[in-house]
Amino acid sequence: MFDWFAKIGENTIDFFARFGREVMLFLQTVAGFVSLIVRPALVIQQLYSVGVRSMLIIIVSGFFVGMVLGLQGYNTLVDFGAEESLGVVVALSLVRELGPVVTALLYAGRAGSALTAEIGLMKATEQLSGLEMMAVNPVDRILAPRLLAGIISMPLLAAMFSAVGVMGGYLVGVDMLGVDTGAYWSQMQDKVDFDQDIVNGVIKSFAFGIVTTWIAVYEGYSCIPTSEGVSRATTRTVVYSALVVLGLDFILTALML
Amino acid sequence: MPEAENNLVSIRDLHFSRGHSNIFNGVDIDIPKGKITAIMGPSGTGKTTLLKLIGGQLKPKKGTIHFHGENIPSLNIKKLYAIRKKMGMLFQSGALLTDMSVFDNIAFPLREHTKLPEAMIRDLVLMKLHAVGLRGARDLMPSQLSGGMARRAALARAIALDPEMILYDEPFTGQDPISMGVLVKLIRSMNSALGLTSVIVSHDIQETLAIADKIYIISQGKVIGQGSPDEMNESDSPWINQFVHGEADGPVPFHYQSISYKDDMLSGQ
């Protein structure tokens, strides 16, 4: 009976201790951004591997998502004779929701998992300990540039996703299904508001950039340094990122509507 | 402590535990300046943990670790990093950074901690690489090195900042006889040529006895024997005897603890 109480207490303390450590590490990593001012090369290198190398999957996916939106949107709108509004439907869905969310999910699978595996293997092969013993702080050197690169990359990737998606919707809606070109663009211009819609989407993708990259970096840094530990941490990165992105999306949408 | 002057590191009453298991239970160790000290013991006695405690990567539950008169567990991170520049550590896996060449790996600590011009860094790196016989391998990536070469490259990196002390974590494990011989020779000659203090953690008896000046044997969280290699060879303690001569049975039993064989066999129906 009392064991049971003790167990609850122990788990609660454990949870808060872990949470506290994670927050501390996050703050230390953010503080490490300062040290990157003198070493921009570290960030640029990560921007390439985290951002640039995710572009292909983001662009291809964006194009297909845009085409599907064009097709589905047209089919629904044509019943009401409102197919001229297709541009608005495609652009709003992309900019406000699908752009940030799908980009974040793809990013977690493409770049997040790679970050976790990379840092986890660095831990398993004692490279992180090696840095510490060479008096180089691995938080500043390894975690900070990756987190910063992720935060910078995500809004840019989401913007590309949305832009390419609008093209995809155009290809299906205008070129294939015969919506009027002028209507597609002008309605979009008229109805998509910068402050309301675009900024909204950018805020979301910025938030997703922080959480997905942080989850990836933290899971790698705190994994059990064995092959099994790294593999579990990589899985956790993708699962947690997906759940947090979808949950956070709801909260942000509710707050910003 | 009368002989404290000659000790670069002195560890007193060290306690450390991980989870619920006690790794160290009051360990006292002195590491004399300019000598090679070996810390030996069976696998799983926390020898590597001891090196991490000396390097300040772990904090003990109790006890002091003095390096140059400073108590390592009580240092803040800034002082700790300053003191680590005086230590080199050779990891079992080498721990070379896999995304840069051998040359850049050796240059890494110099580029991080000094403002030397690149031409001078090149000279220094080549000198260190020459000392370990890998000057020709400077452009290789760590993945292209054999295990022995990786360890030698890591040794070159460990001495890049001219430390006062090098910590070797199982330097001989998994090496073929030739690289083993090379490493033994390197550790010995580095120690005398550079005036280093060396700490070797190992369970390779013959190699370690051949180069160490002083030996500590640790088991179950305590120092159970210390002295020169000769004293260890001639020790009359049954435990040390078993360990040094590699006997299968003795104070450390061959069988993992269990109920008697007969009872065990009969208990199954």
Chai-1 contact restraints between the chains, C-beta under 6 A:
chainA,res_idxA,chainB,res_idxB,connection_type,confidence,min_distance_angstrom,max_distance_angstrom,comment,restraint_id
A,T125,B,S93,contact,1.0,0.0,6.0,A-B,restraint_1
A,E126,B,F91,contact,1.0,0.0,6.0,A-B,restraint_2
A,E126,B,S93,contact,1.0,0.0,6.0,A-B,restraint_3
A,E126,B,A95,contact,1.0,0.0,6.0,A-B,restraint_4
A,Q127,B,A95,contact,1.0,0.0,6.0,A-B,restraint_5
A,Q127,B,L97,contact,1.0,0.0,6.0,A-B,restraint_6
A,G130,B,F91,contact,1.0,0.0,6.0,A-B,restraint_7
A,G130,B,A95,contact,1.0,0.0,6.0,A-B,restraint_8
A,E132,B,Q57,contact,1.0,0.0,6.0,A-B,restraint_9
A,M133,B,G55,contact,1.0,0.0,6.0,A-B,restraint_10
A,M133,B,R84,contact,1.0,0.0,6.0,A-B,restraint_11
A,M133,B,M89,contact,1.0,0.0,6.0,A-B,restraint_12
A,M134,B,P109,contact,1.0,0.0,6.0,A-B,restraint_13
A,A135,B,Y81,contact,1.0,0.0,6.0,A-B,restraint_14
A,A135,B,R84,contact,1.0,0.0,6.0,A-B,restraint_15
A,A135,B,K85,contact,1.0,0.0,6.0,A-B,restraint_16
A,V136,B,E112,contact,1.0,0.0,6.0,A-B,restraint_17
